[in-house]
Amino acid sequence: MDLVFSHYGGRVVAAYFDKENNNRLVNIKICGDESGSARVGDIYVGRVKNVVKNIRAAFVEIADGQICFMQFSDETALKNIHNETALVVQVAREAVKTKQAVVTTNINLQGRYLIKTHKKEIAVSSKIKNTARKKELTGWLGEIAPEKECGYIIRTNAVNATRADIEREYQYLENLYLDIMRKADYSLIHSLLYRTSFAEDEIRDCYDERIDRIVTDDSELYEKIGGYIDYACPHLRERLWFYEDGSFPLNAMYGLAAKIDRALAKKVWLDSGAYLVIEPTEACTVIDVNTGKAVKKGKDREKHFFNINCEAADEAMRQISLRNLSGIIIIDFIDMKSDEDNKRLMELLTELASNDSVKTSVVDMTGLGLVELTRKKVHKPLYEMLERV
């Protein structure tokens, strides 16, 4: 897979292309104004504007006129919070349409291999399946950091990390946290204490084994990415490539503009001739599966419907990730008479959902045959990000 950093509509984009599937666009992120609205992971000195005790929540201002929502887990945490209280908060979810950004006082700092958390325990990514490797990684971190002081999640990328990699990143995150807290002691209300760059976030979070090349045609970005790679993941340096062919733009080589247009289309055709209709609404997203041109008569009709539904499930999950759809998602598959076929379809969906980098849960199939999913809201959906391009 190629990770491409380029420009679209005057904004930096990070696009993932599957080389083995005709450079199919797998995912795309679009950089907002890095000096403007709050991004996930940003840390501010905020000011409490209003405490709403009956829902255990407060509204916190992190910049002039930029109000965020903060939920408290219990009454005890709420007792010391009053209007005008200054708090160090981190953005946990970006603002989406009419919904405000969500902030928390639980500060998490992400590295490539580790996440420093507020919980005093060591956890391991569920995507690392090797039990012996999990034990080795937790053992290393337990020796490096006193358990009573350590709150860390070992990320998926750590599966191939050395002990030196883990130790170096642990020390970096510990020092970074102390620096942020010291800075907060003398910073004014609305001060931005910490923010990473868009490109750094993407390199940090990409999976080593999936990325064959990191390509950009922007010399400034190339230098920034190279600097981060040299520190955090030097083994990726040989995969970084600067595209210099001025006669044929990088975007054109990958067909980025056309693929983004297709990622915004209401109708998505499948290879079988069936198609999906994707309708995002304020309350939820609805995906309807239609047989279209994939019509078949005879005894194998039920098998034919099952195959279409399986194909639709795979494409629907790809589109959900590509478009960054979140919240409640309803998929209306083609009706099948067999309970066994419905069960197999649900198992396939659950497996596909487990591969999503954003937490996605397959809830159930209703009595009307509608499949309910939920996907964690973190960033804005693609169509909303592109409204300003």
DRENGUVO-770616 format. One line per 8 residues: number of its first residue (from 1); for each residue x, y, z of N, C-alpha, C. Coordinates in steps of 0.1 Angstrom, whole numbers, always signed. Layout:
REM residues N
NUM	X/Y/Z/X/Y/Z/X/Y/Z | ...
//
This chain:
REM residues 389
1	+8/-12/+0/+0/+0/+0/+9/+12/+0 | +5/+23/-8/+12/+35/-8/+4/+46/+1 | +12/+53/+9/+7/+64/+16/+12/+77/+9 | +2/+84/+4/+6/+96/-5/+2/+109/+2 | +11/+118/+4/+8/+131/+9/+9/+141/-3 | -2/+148/-5/-2/+157/-16/-12/+168/-13 | -17/+176/-23/-26/+187/-21/-38/+185/-29 | -50/+189/-23/-63/+188/-30/-71/+200/-26
9	-75/+208/-35/-82/+220/-32/-75/+230/-22 | -62/+230/-23/-54/+239/-15/-51/+233/-1 | -55/+221/+2/-53/+215/+15/-44/+203/+14 | -37/+200/+24/-28/+188/+24/-37/+176/+27 | -35/+165/+19/-43/+153/+21/-33/+141/+23 | -37/+131/+30/-30/+118/+32/-39/+108/+26 | -35/+101/+15/-44/+91/+9/-36/+78/+8 | -44/+67/+11/-39/+54/+11/-44/+46/-1
17	-35/+41/-9/-38/+35/-22/-34/+20/-21 | -43/+11/-25/-40/-3/-26/-34/-6/-39 | -21/-8/-40/-14/-11/-52/-18/-24/-59 | -21/-34/-51/-25/-47/-56/-39/-47/-62 | -46/-36/-60/-60/-35/-65/-62/-23/-73 | -53/-21/-83/-53/-10/-93/-54/+4/-86 | -45/+5/-75/-44/+18/-68/-58/+22/-63 | -65/+13/-57/-79/+17/-52/-77/+25/-39
25	-85/+36/-38/-84/+45/-27/-90/+38/-15 | -82/+35/-5/-86/+28/+7/-91/+37/+18 | -83/+48/+20/-86/+58/+31/-81/+71/+27 | -86/+82/+32/-81/+95/+29/-84/+104/+41 | -74/+112/+45/-75/+122/+56/-72/+136/+50 | -79/+146/+54/-77/+159/+49/-74/+168/+60 | -63/+176/+59/-58/+184/+69/-67/+197/+70 | -72/+200/+82/-79/+213/+84/-68/+224/+85
33	-73/+235/+90/-64/+247/+92/-56/+244/+105 | -44/+241/+104/-36/+237/+116/-34/+248/+126 | -37/+260/+123/-37/+271/+132/-51/+275/+137 | -61/+268/+132/-75/+271/+135/-82/+263/+145 | -93/+256/+141/-101/+249/+150/-94/+237/+157 | -100/+233/+168/-93/+223/+176/-93/+209/+169 | -82/+202/+171/-80/+189/+165/-79/+179/+176 | -83/+166/+173/-81/+155/+183/-67/+155/+187
41	-65/+154/+200/-51/+153/+206/-46/+166/+211 | -52/+178/+206/-47/+191/+211/-49/+192/+226 | -40/+199/+233/-41/+202/+247/-41/+217/+249 | -51/+221/+257/-53/+236/+260/-55/+238/+275 | -52/+251/+278/-57/+256/+291/-71/+262/+289 | -81/+255/+293/-95/+259/+291/-101/+266/+303 | -112/+272/+302/-119/+278/+313/-134/+273/+313 | -138/+269/+325/-152/+264/+326/-161/+276/+325
49	-171/+274/+316/-181/+285/+314/-194/+282/+321 | -197/+269/+322/-210/+265/+328/-209/+250/+332 | -214/+248/+345/-214/+234/+350/-229/+230/+350 | -232/+218/+345/-245/+213/+345/-245/+200/+353 | -248/+201/+366/-246/+190/+375/-256/+178/+372 | -268/+181/+368/-277/+170/+366/-274/+160/+355 | -265/+164/+346/-260/+155/+336/-245/+152/+337 | -239/+157/+349/-225/+155/+352/-216/+160/+341
57	-218/+172/+337/-211/+178/+325/-208/+192/+328 | -199/+197/+319/-195/+212/+319/-192/+216/+305 | -193/+229/+303/-189/+235/+290/-177/+243/+292 | -167/+240/+284/-153/+246/+286/-149/+254/+274 | -145/+266/+276/-140/+274/+265/-125/+273/+263 | -121/+268/+251/-106/+266/+249/-100/+277/+241 | -109/+285/+235/-105/+297/+227/-117/+307/+226 | -114/+319/+223/-125/+329/+222/-137/+323/+214
65	-148/+321/+220/-160/+316/+213/-160/+302/+210 | -150/+294/+213/-149/+280/+210/-152/+272/+223 | -165/+268/+224/-170/+261/+236/-170/+246/+233 | -165/+238/+243/-165/+223/+241/-173/+217/+253 | -177/+205/+250/-185/+197/+260/-175/+188/+268 | -177/+187/+281/-169/+178/+289/-178/+170/+298 | -177/+157/+298/-185/+148/+306/-177/+143/+318 | -182/+142/+330/-176/+137/+342/-181/+123/+345
73	-172/+114/+349/-176/+100/+351/-184/+98/+364 | -181/+107/+374/-188/+106/+387/-190/+119/+394 | -198/+120/+404/-200/+132/+412/-188/+137/+419 | -179/+129/+423/-167/+133/+430/-159/+142/+422 | -157/+138/+409/-149/+147/+400/-155/+160/+397 | -168/+161/+399/-175/+173/+396/-175/+183/+407 | -172/+179/+419/-174/+187/+431/-164/+199/+431 | -152/+197/+425/-142/+208/+425/-142/+217/+413
81	-153/+215/+405/-154/+222/+392/-164/+233/+394 | -160/+246/+391/-169/+257/+392/-167/+266/+380 | -177/+275/+378/-175/+284/+367/-162/+292/+368 | -155/+295/+357/-143/+302/+357/-131/+294/+361 | -133/+281/+365/-121/+272/+369/-113/+270/+356 | -99/+271/+358/-90/+268/+347/-87/+253/+347 | -87/+247/+336/-84/+233/+335/-75/+230/+323 | -66/+220/+325/-59/+215/+313/-67/+204/+307
89	-71/+206/+294/-80/+196/+288/-74/+192/+274 | -79/+181/+270/-74/+175/+257/-87/+173/+248 | -86/+176/+235/-97/+173/+226/-98/+158/+223 | -109/+153/+226/-111/+138/+224/-119/+136/+211 | -127/+146/+207/-135/+144/+195/-137/+158/+189 | -136/+159/+176/-137/+171/+169/-152/+175/+168 | -154/+188/+166/-168/+193/+164/-173/+188/+151 | -186/+183/+151/-192/+178/+139/-205/+184/+137
97	-207/+193/+127/-219/+200/+124/-223/+208/+136 | -235/+205/+142/-240/+212/+153/-235/+208/+166 | -228/+197/+166/-222/+191/+179/-209/+197/+182 | -207/+201/+195/-195/+207/+199/-184/+197/+200 | -171/+202/+200/-160/+193/+203/-161/+188/+217 | -156/+176/+219/-156/+170/+233/-141/+171/+238 | -140/+175/+251/-127/+176/+257/-127/+167/+270 | -116/+164/+275/-114/+156/+287/-102/+161/+295
105	-103/+159/+308/-91/+162/+316/-81/+150/+317 | -86/+139/+312/-77/+127/+311/-68/+128/+299 | -55/+132/+302/-46/+134/+291/-39/+121/+286 | -40/+119/+273/-34/+108/+267/-24/+113/+256 | -12/+107/+256/-2/+111/+247/+2/+99/+238 | +1/+101/+225/+3/+89/+216/+17/+90/+210 | +24/+78/+210/+36/+76/+203/+33/+66/+192 | +44/+61/+186/+42/+51/+176/+40/+37/+181
113	+46/+35/+193/+45/+22/+199/+37/+22/+212 | +36/+33/+218/+29/+34/+231/+19/+46/+232 | +9/+45/+241/+1/+56/+244/+1/+57/+259 | +5/+69/+264/+5/+72/+278/-9/+76/+282 | -15/+69/+291/-29/+72/+295/-30/+76/+310 | -42/+80/+314/-44/+83/+328/-47/+71/+337 | -49/+60/+331/-52/+47/+338/-38/+41/+343 | -37/+37/+355/-25/+32/+361/-24/+17/+358
121	-23/+13/+346/-22/-1/+342/-15/-2/+328 | -10/-14/+325/-5/-17/+312/-14/-25/+304 | -18/-21/+293/-27/-28/+284/-20/-30/+270 | -25/-40/+263/-19/-43/+250/-30/-43/+239 | -27/-38/+227/-37/-37/+216/-42/-51/+214 | -55/-52/+212/-62/-65/+210/-58/-71/+196 | -52/-62/+187/-48/-67/+174/-35/-74/+174 | -28/-74/+185/-16/-82/+187/-21/-96/+192
129	-20/-106/+184/-26/-119/+188/-17/-128/+195 | -4/-127/+192/+6/-136/+198/+8/-134/+213 | +3/-144/+220/+3/-143/+235/+17/-141/+241 | +27/-149/+235/+40/-148/+240/+46/-134/+238 | +43/-128/+226/+48/-114/+223/+42/-104/+232 | +29/-106/+235/+22/-97/+245/+29/-97/+258 | +32/-109/+263/+38/-111/+276/+52/-104/+276 | +59/-106/+265/+73/-100/+264/+72/-85/+264
137	+63/-79/+257/+61/-65/+256/+57/-59/+270 | +48/-65/+276/+43/-60/+289/+55/-62/+300 | +62/-72/+298/+74/-74/+307/+84/-63/+306 | +87/-60/+293/+97/-49/+291/+92/-36/+297 | +80/-33/+294/+75/-20/+299/+74/-20/+314 | +70/-31/+320/+69/-32/+335/+83/-30/+341 | +94/-35/+335/+107/-33/+340/+112/-18/+338 | +108/-13/+326/+113/+1/+323/+106/+11/+332
145	+93/+9/+335/+85/+19/+343/+79/+12/+355 | +80/+18/+367/+74/+13/+379/+59/+11/+377 | +54/-1/+379/+40/-4/+376/+30/+6/+383 | +33/+10/+395/+24/+19/+402/+23/+33/+396 | +33/+36/+388/+33/+49/+382/+30/+49/+367 | +28/+37/+362/+27/+35/+347/+13/+33/+342 | +9/+42/+333/-4/+40/+326/-1/+40/+311 | -1/+28/+305/+3/+27/+291/-5/+17/+284
153	-8/+20/+271/-13/+10/+261/-2/+7/+251 | +1/-5/+249/+11/-9/+239/+4/-11/+226 | +8/-3/+216/+1/-2/+203/+4/-14/+194 | -4/-15/+183/-2/-26/+174/+12/-26/+167 | +17/-14/+164/+30/-13/+158/+42/-18/+166 | +39/-20/+179/+50/-25/+188/+53/-39/+186 | +44/-46/+178/+47/-60/+176/+60/-63/+170 | +66/-54/+163/+79/-56/+157/+90/-47/+163
161	+86/-40/+175/+96/-31/+181/+106/-38/+190 | +117/-32/+191/+128/-37/+200/+126/-31/+214 | +132/-37/+224/+132/-31/+237/+137/-17/+238 | +147/-14/+230/+153/-1/+229/+142/+9/+223 | +134/+5/+213/+124/+13/+208/+114/+17/+219 | +110/+7/+226/+100/+9/+237/+105/+18/+248 | +117/+16/+252/+123/+24/+262/+125/+39/+258 | +130/+40/+246/+132/+54/+240/+118/+62/+240
169	+108/+55/+235/+95/+62/+234/+89/+64/+248 | +91/+55/+257/+86/+57/+271/+92/+70/+277 | +105/+71/+276/+112/+83/+281/+107/+96/+274 | +105/+95/+261/+101/+107/+254/+87/+111/+258 | +77/+101/+260/+64/+105/+264/+63/+110/+278 | +71/+104/+287/+72/+109/+301/+77/+123/+302 | +88/+126/+294/+93/+140/+294/+84/+150/+288 | +77/+145/+277/+67/+154/+270/+56/+157/+280
177	+51/+148/+287/+40/+150/+297/+44/+161/+307 | +56/+159/+313/+61/+168/+323/+63/+182/+317 | +68/+183/+305/+69/+196/+298/+56/+203/+296 | +46/+195/+292/+32/+201/+290/+27/+206/+303 | +28/+199/+314/+23/+203/+327/+30/+215/+333 | +43/+215/+330/+51/+227/+335/+47/+239/+327 | +45/+238/+314/+41/+249/+306/+27/+254/+310 | +18/+245/+314/+5/+248/+319/+5/+257/+331
185	+15/+255/+340/+16/+263/+352/+17/+278/+350 | +23/+282/+339/+25/+296/+337/+18/+301/+324 | +10/+293/+318/+3/+297/+306/-11/+304/+309 | -15/+313/+300/-27/+320/+302/-39/+311/+297 | -51/+314/+301/-63/+308/+296/-63/+308/+281 | -68/+298/+275/-69/+296/+260/-55/+293/+254 | -45/+290/+262/-32/+287/+256/-33/+273/+250 | -27/+271/+238/-25/+258/+232/-12/+253/+237
193	-13/+242/+245/-1/+236/+251/+6/+226/+242 | -1/+219/+234/+5/+208/+226/-4/+205/+214 | +3/+204/+203/-3/+200/+190/+7/+193/+181 | +3/+182/+175/+12/+175/+166/+8/+179/+152 | +17/+177/+142/+14/+180/+128/+5/+169/+122 | -2/+173/+111/-10/+164/+104/-2/+152/+99 | +9/+155/+92/+17/+145/+86/+23/+135/+97 | +27/+141/+108/+33/+133/+119/+22/+123/+124
201	+10/+128/+126/-1/+119/+130/-3/+107/+121 | -2/+109/+108/-5/+99/+99/+7/+88/+99 | +19/+93/+99/+31/+84/+100/+31/+76/+113 | +28/+83/+124/+27/+77/+137/+17/+66/+137 | +6/+68/+131/-5/+58/+133/-6/+47/+122 | +2/+49/+111/+1/+39/+100/+8/+26/+105 | +3/+15/+99/+8/+2/+103/+20/-2/+94 | +31/-5/+100/+44/-8/+93/+41/-18/+81
209	+35/-29/+85/+34/-41/+75/+25/-37/+63 | +17/-27/+64/+8/-24/+53/+14/-13/+44 | +24/-6/+48/+29/+5/+40/+41/+1/+33 | +41/+1/+19/+53/-1/+11/+60/+11/+8 | +53/+22/+5/+60/+35/+2/+52/+46/+8 | +60/+57/+12/+54/+69/+16/+59/+80/+6 | +49/+86/-1/+52/+94/-13/+47/+108/-11 | +55/+118/-15/+50/+132/-15/+57/+140/-26
217	+50/+150/-31/+55/+159/-41/+58/+173/-35 | +57/+174/-22/+59/+187/-15/+72/+186/-7 | +82/+194/-11/+95/+194/-6/+95/+197/+9 | +87/+206/+14/+86/+210/+28/+81/+198/+36 | +70/+192/+31/+64/+180/+38/+75/+169/+38 | +82/+167/+27/+92/+157/+27/+102/+158/+38 | +107/+170/+40/+116/+173/+51/+110/+170/+64 | +98/+175/+67/+92/+173/+80/+89/+158/+82
225	+84/+151/+72/+82/+137/+74/+95/+129/+77 | +105/+133/+69/+118/+127/+71/+124/+129/+85 | +122/+141/+90/+127/+144/+103/+120/+135/+114 | +107/+134/+112/+99/+126/+122/+103/+111/+121 | +105/+106/+109/+108/+92/+106/+122/+89/+112 | +132/+98/+110/+145/+96/+115/+145/+94/+130 | +136/+101/+137/+136/+100/+152/+127/+88/+156 | +115/+87/+151/+105/+78/+156/+106/+64/+150
233	+109/+63/+137/+108/+50/+130/+118/+50/+119 | +131/+50/+122/+141/+51/+111/+141/+40/+101 | +134/+28/+104/+133/+17/+95/+124/+21/+83 | +116/+32/+84/+107/+36/+73/+114/+46/+64 | +126/+50/+67/+133/+60/+59/+135/+55/+44 | +138/+42/+42/+140/+37/+29/+127/+36/+21 | +115/+37/+28/+102/+37/+21/+98/+51/+17 | +104/+61/+22/+101/+75/+19/+106/+79/+5
241	+97/+85/-3/+101/+88/-17/+96/+102/-21 | +104/+110/-26/+100/+123/-31/+97/+123/-46 | +85/+126/-50/+81/+126/-64/+84/+139/-70 | +92/+138/-81/+97/+150/-88/+93/+153/-102 | +85/+144/-108/+81/+145/-122/+71/+157/-124 | +76/+169/-128/+67/+180/-129/+58/+179/-141 | +61/+170/-151/+53/+169/-163/+40/+160/-160 | +40/+153/-150/+29/+144/-147/+26/+145/-132
249	+17/+153/-127/+15/+155/-113/+12/+142/-105 | +16/+142/-93/+14/+130/-84/-1/+127/-83 | -9/+137/-81/-24/+135/-80/-29/+128/-92 | -24/+131/-104/-29/+125/-117/-25/+111/-118 | -13/+108/-113/-7/+94/-114/-16/+85/-106 | -22/+89/-95/-30/+81/-86/-45/+83/-89 | -48/+93/-98/-62/+96/-101/-70/+100/-88 | -64/+109/-80/-69/+112/-67/-83/+120/-68
257	-84/+130/-77/-96/+138/-78/-108/+129/-82 | -106/+120/-92/-117/+112/-96/-121/+102/-85 | -112/+97/-78/-115/+88/-67/-122/+94/-55 | -118/+107/-53/-125/+114/-42/-140/+117/-46 | -142/+120/-59/-155/+122/-64/-164/+109/-62 | -158/+98/-65/-165/+85/-63/-168/+83/-48 | -159/+87/-40/-160/+85/-25/-171/+94/-19 | -176/+103/-27/-187/+112/-23/-200/+108/-30
265	-200/+99/-39/-212/+96/-47/-222/+89/-38 | -234/+91/-41/-245/+84/-34/-246/+70/-38 | -244/+66/-50/-245/+52/-55/-231/+46/-57 | -229/+34/-52/-216/+27/-54/-219/+13/-61 | -214/+11/-73/-216/-1/-80/-207/-12/-75 | -212/-24/-75/-204/-36/-71/-201/-44/-84 | -190/-52/-83/-186/-60/-95/-197/-69/-100 | -206/-74/-92/-217/-83/-95/-228/-76/-104
273	-228/-63/-103/-239/-55/-110/-249/-50/-99 | -248/-54/-87/-256/-48/-76/-250/-35/-72 | -256/-28/-64/-251/-15/-60/-256/-11/-46 | -248/-2/-40/-252/+4/-27/-257/+18/-28 | -266/+22/-20/-270/+36/-19/-267/+41/-5 | -259/+51/-4/-254/+56/+9/-260/+69/+12 | -267/+70/+23/-274/+83/+26/-271/+87/+41 | -261/+96/+42/-258/+101/+56/-269/+111/+60
281	-274/+110/+72/-284/+120/+77/-279/+125/+91 | -286/+134/+97/-282/+140/+110/-282/+129/+120 | -292/+120/+120/-294/+110/+130/-286/+98/+128 | -284/+93/+116/-277/+81/+113/-274/+80/+98 | -266/+70/+94/-263/+68/+80/-270/+55/+76 | -277/+55/+65/-284/+44/+59/-277/+39/+47 | -275/+26/+46/-269/+20/+34/-279/+9/+29 | -283/+11/+17/-293/+2/+11/-286/-7/+0
289	-288/-20/+1/-282/-29/-9/-293/-33/-19 | -290/-30/-32/-299/-33/-43/-293/-43/-53 | -301/-52/-58/-296/-62/-67/-292/-56/-81 | -298/-45/-85/-294/-38/-97/-295/-47/-109 | -283/-48/-115/-282/-57/-127/-279/-71/-124 | -277/-74/-111/-273/-88/-107/-286/-96/-104 | -294/-98/-115/-306/-105/-113/-304/-120/-118 | -310/-129/-110/-308/-143/-113/-321/-151/-109
297	-325/-160/-117/-337/-168/-114/-333/-182/-113 | -342/-190/-106/-339/-204/-105/-336/-208/-91 | -332/-221/-89/-330/-227/-76/-319/-220/-68 | -309/-214/-75/-298/-209/-68/-300/-194/-64 | -312/-190/-64/-315/-176/-61/-311/-172/-47 | -313/-180/-37/-309/-177/-23/-294/-176/-22 | -287/-185/-28/-272/-185/-28/-267/-172/-35 | -274/-169/-46/-271/-156/-53/-272/-144/-44
305	-283/-143/-37/-285/-132/-27/-275/-132/-17 | -271/-144/-12/-261/-144/-1/-248/-139/-6 | -244/-143/-18/-231/-138/-24/-231/-123/-26 | -243/-118/-31/-244/-103/-32/-242/-96/-19 | -249/-102/-9/-248/-96/+5/-234/-96/+10 | -227/-107/+8/-213/-108/+12/-204/-97/+5 | -206/-96/-8/-199/-86/-16/-203/-72/-11 | -216/-70/-8/-220/-57/-3/-215/-54/+11
313	-214/-64/+19/-208/-62/+33/-194/-57/+32 | -186/-63/+24/-172/-59/+22/-171/-45/+17 | -179/-42/+7/-178/-28/+1/-184/-18/+11 | -194/-21/+18/-200/-12/+28/-190/-8/+39 | -183/-18/+44/-173/-15/+54/-162/-7/+49 | -158/-10/+36/-147/-1/+30/-152/+13/+28 | -164/+15/+24/-170/+28/+22/-171/+36/+36 | -175/+28/+46/-177/+35/+59/-163/+40/+64
321	-153/+32/+62/-139/+37/+66/-135/+48/+57 | -136/+46/+44/-131/+56/+34/-138/+70/+37 | -151/+70/+39/-159/+82/+41/-159/+87/+55 | -153/+79/+64/-152/+82/+78/-166/+84/+84 | -175/+75/+81/-189/+76/+86/-189/+71/+100 | -197/+77/+109/-197/+73/+123/-210/+74/+129 | -211/+71/+142/-224/+71/+149/-232/+58/+145 | -245/+60/+144/-254/+48/+141/-254/+46/+126
329	-252/+34/+122/-252/+30/+107/-262/+19/+105 | -271/+20/+96/-281/+9/+93/-278/+4/+79 | -277/-9/+78/-275/-15/+65/-287/-24/+62 | -293/-21/+50/-305/-29/+46/-300/-38/+35 | -297/-50/+39/-293/-61/+30/-305/-67/+22 | -302/-74/+12/-312/-81/+5/-318/-92/+14 | -331/-93/+15/-337/-103/+24/-333/-117/+20 | -330/-125/+30/-326/-139/+28/-335/-148/+38
337	-339/-159/+33/-348/-168/+41/-341/-176/+51 | -328/-179/+48/-321/-189/+56/-315/-182/+68 | -318/-187/+80/-312/-182/+93/-297/-184/+93 | -293/-195/+87/-279/-198/+87/-271/-188/+78 | -277/-184/+67/-271/-174/+58/-270/-161/+65 | -280/-157/+72/-280/-144/+80/-269/-145/+91 | -268/-156/+97/-258/-158/+107/-244/-156/+101 | -242/-163/+90/-228/-162/+83/-225/-148/+79
345	-236/-140/+74/-234/-127/+70/-230/-118/+82 | -236/-120/+93/-233/-112/+105/-219/-115/+110 | -215/-128/+109/-201/-132/+113/-191/-125/+104 | -194/-124/+91/-185/-117/+81/-184/-103/+85 | -195/-96/+87/-195/-82/+91/-187/-79/+104 | -188/-88/+113/-181/-86/+126/-166/-88/+123 | -162/-97/+115/-148/-98/+112/-143/-86/+104 | -150/-81/+95/-146/-69/+87/-145/-57/+96
353	-155/-56/+106/-155/-44/+115/-143/-45/+124 | -138/-57/+127/-126/-58/+136/-113/-53/+130 | -113/-52/+117/-102/-47/+109/-101/-32/+108 | -112/-25/+112/-113/-10/+112/-104/-4/+122 | -96/+6/+119/-88/+12/+129/-96/+21/+139 | -108/+24/+135/-117/+31/+144/-127/+21/+150 | -129/+21/+163/-138/+11/+170/-152/+11/+163 | -155/-1/+158/-167/-3/+151/-174/-16/+157
361	-187/-15/+160/-194/-26/+166/-206/-30/+158 | -207/-43/+155/-219/-48/+148/-229/-52/+159 | -240/-45/+160/-249/-47/+171/-258/-59/+170 | -266/-58/+159/-276/-69/+157/-283/-67/+144 | -292/-78/+141/-301/-77/+129/-315/-76/+135 | -322/-66/+131/-336/-64/+136/-345/-74/+130 | -358/-73/+135/-368/-82/+130/-371/-79/+115 | -369/-67/+111/-371/-63/+97/-359/-66/+88
369	-349/-72/+94/-337/-76/+86/-327/-65/+84 | -328/-54/+92/-319/-43/+91/-307/-46/+101 | -295/-44/+96/-283/-46/+104/-279/-33/+111 | -277/-33/+124/-273/-21/+131/-258/-21/+134 | -251/-10/+132/-237/-9/+135/-235/+4/+142 | -225/+5/+150/-221/+18/+156/-206/+20/+153 | -201/+32/+150/-187/+35/+148/-184/+47/+156 | -173/+47/+163/-169/+58/+172/-167/+71/+164
377	-172/+82/+169/-170/+95/+163/-157/+101/+168 | -148/+103/+159/-135/+110/+163/-133/+122/+154 | -132/+120/+141/-130/+130/+131/-143/+133/+123 | -143/+144/+116/-154/+148/+108/-155/+138/+96 | -167/+135/+91/-168/+126/+79/-162/+133/+67 | -158/+125/+57/-152/+131/+45/-160/+142/+38 | -173/+140/+37/-181/+149/+29/-181/+163/+37 | -181/+162/+50/-180/+175/+57/-167/+182/+56
385	-156/+174/+56/-143/+180/+55/-141/+187/+41 | -148/+181/+31/-147/+186/+18/-156/+198/+15 | -165/+201/+24/-174/+212/+22/-166/+225/+21 | -155/+226/+27/-147/+238/+28/-136/+238/+17 | -135/+228/+9/-124/+227/-1/-129/+233/-14
//
